[in-house]
């Protein structure tokens, strides 16, 4: 996994809860962390490992991370991943006291993988914790859900986001842009303020503004350029996801009084779903969305 280097903002209620149950030796063996994308669910799971084992999760033999291999354009968690998990739990904790598995995007299991995970959860290894992370828990089999303790997460408040940006010394103009665009998702906030993300987001929003008044040729040409740019990256999905996320949040905040708003949001959600799956024609999906602006 890509190691995370950011602060966990908010979620004080969840932190207090886990501090209490860790202190009382009442940890469950399986949890489901649910809530919108990029709000800190994964960060709290990593923080929990470090709290109970009193050391970093990085390169630790008692920690394993599983999720779709997006670097290879994968969108599923396969049976091979769960076999790796089974092997991980075969032995007692190396340094302990607990072994922990974090499974990201847990709604992406294949049927085989879900069945294999169910067998592990039905007979949980001693001194082990499994944390499933998902923004779409309705896609996880109920047989798995029923065996997990669910912990709900929400976006950071506007004040928490503003305070965080002030701490990061972000100027007022950029703070206002980020607060509206990120909508409380601190993971997205960090993407914007690091590695040129702000310039990328502002360009995406500016492009969309122009596309509203562009002709058919300009829209088709834009879809072609975005598609080609995505293909140059290691993952086609990675080329579209940030762009669509910026568009979706901008539309939600700036076109609230427009009768076209509901339709555009619905079309963006549909576009997001299509480009997250490699079997669909991404360029055609982009063209259809832009032509219907």
Secondary structure as the mmCIF struct_conf table of DSSP 4:
data_model
#
loop_
_struct_conf.conf_type_id
_struct_conf.id
_struct_conf.beg_label_comp_id
_struct_conf.beg_label_asym_id
_struct_conf.beg_label_seq_id
_struct_conf.end_label_comp_id
_struct_conf.end_label_asym_id
_struct_conf.end_label_seq_id
HELX_LH_PP_P HELX_LH_PP_P1 UNK A 2 UNK A 4
BEND BEND1 UNK A 6 UNK A 6
BEND BEND2 UNK A 10 UNK A 10
HELX_RH_AL_P HELX_RH_AL_P1 UNK A 12 UNK A 23
TURN_TY1_P TURN_TY1_P1 UNK A 24 UNK A 25
BEND BEND3 UNK A 29 UNK A 29
STRN STRN1 UNK A 30 UNK A 34
BEND BEND4 UNK A 35 UNK A 36
TURN_TY1_P TURN_TY1_P2 UNK A 37 UNK A 38
BEND BEND5 UNK A 39 UNK A 40
HELX_RH_AL_P HELX_RH_AL_P2 UNK A 41 UNK A 53
BEND BEND6 UNK A 54 UNK A 55
TURN_TY1_P TURN_TY1_P3 UNK A 58 UNK A 59
TURN_TY1_P TURN_TY1_P4 UNK A 61 UNK A 62
STRN STRN2 UNK A 63 UNK A 66
HELX_RH_3T_P HELX_RH_3T_P1 UNK A 70 UNK A 72
TURN_TY1_P TURN_TY1_P5 UNK A 73 UNK A 73
STRN STRN3 UNK A 77 UNK A 77
HELX_RH_AL_P HELX_RH_AL_P3 UNK A 79 UNK A 88
TURN_TY1_P TURN_TY1_P6 UNK A 89 UNK A 90
BEND BEND7 UNK A 91 UNK A 91
BEND BEND8 UNK A 94 UNK A 95
BEND BEND9 UNK A 97 UNK A 97
STRN STRN4 UNK A 99 UNK A 103
BEND BEND10 UNK A 104 UNK A 105
HELX_RH_3T_P HELX_RH_3T_P2 UNK A 106 UNK A 108
STRN STRN5 UNK A 109 UNK A 109
HELX_RH_AL_P HELX_RH_AL_P4 UNK A 111 UNK A 122
TURN_TY1_P TURN_TY1_P7 UNK A 123 UNK A 123
HELX_LH_PP_P HELX_LH_PP_P2 UNK A 124 UNK A 125
TURN_TY1_P TURN_TY1_P8 UNK A 126 UNK A 127
STRN STRN6 UNK A 128 UNK A 134
BEND BEND11 UNK A 135 UNK A 135
HELX_RH_3T_P HELX_RH_3T_P3 UNK A 137 UNK A 139
BEND BEND12 UNK A 140 UNK A 140
HELX_RH_AL_P HELX_RH_AL_P5 UNK A 142 UNK A 145
TURN_TY1_P TURN_TY1_P9 UNK A 146 UNK A 147
BEND BEND13 UNK A 148 UNK A 148
STRN STRN7 UNK A 149 UNK A 152
HELX_LH_PP_P HELX_LH_PP_P3 UNK A 155 UNK A 157
HELX_RH_AL_P HELX_RH_AL_P6 UNK A 158 UNK A 167
TURN_TY1_P TURN_TY1_P10 UNK A 168 UNK A 169
HELX_RH_AL_P HELX_RH_AL_P7 UNK A 172 UNK A 182
TURN_TY1_P TURN_TY1_P11 UNK A 183 UNK A 184
HELX_RH_AL_P HELX_RH_AL_P8 UNK A 186 UNK A 193
BEND BEND14 UNK A 194 UNK A 194
TURN_TY1_P TURN_TY1_P12 UNK A 195 UNK A 196
HELX_RH_AL_P HELX_RH_AL_P9 UNK A 197 UNK A 212
TURN_TY1_P TURN_TY1_P13 UNK A 213 UNK A 213
HELX_RH_AL_P HELX_RH_AL_P10 UNK A 216 UNK A 231
TURN_TY1_P TURN_TY1_P14 UNK A 232 UNK A 232
BEND BEND15 UNK A 233 UNK A 234
HELX_RH_AL_P HELX_RH_AL_P11 UNK A 236 UNK A 254
TURN_TY1_P TURN_TY1_P15 UNK A 256 UNK A 257
TURN_TY1_P TURN_TY1_P16 UNK A 259 UNK A 260
HELX_RH_AL_P HELX_RH_AL_P12 UNK A 261 UNK A 275
TURN_TY1_P TURN_TY1_P17 UNK A 276 UNK A 276
BEND BEND16 UNK A 277 UNK A 277
TURN_TY1_P TURN_TY1_P18 UNK A 278 UNK A 279
BEND BEND17 UNK A 280 UNK A 280
HELX_RH_AL_P HELX_RH_AL_P13 UNK A 282 UNK A 291
TURN_TY1_P TURN_TY1_P19 UNK A 292 UNK A 292
#
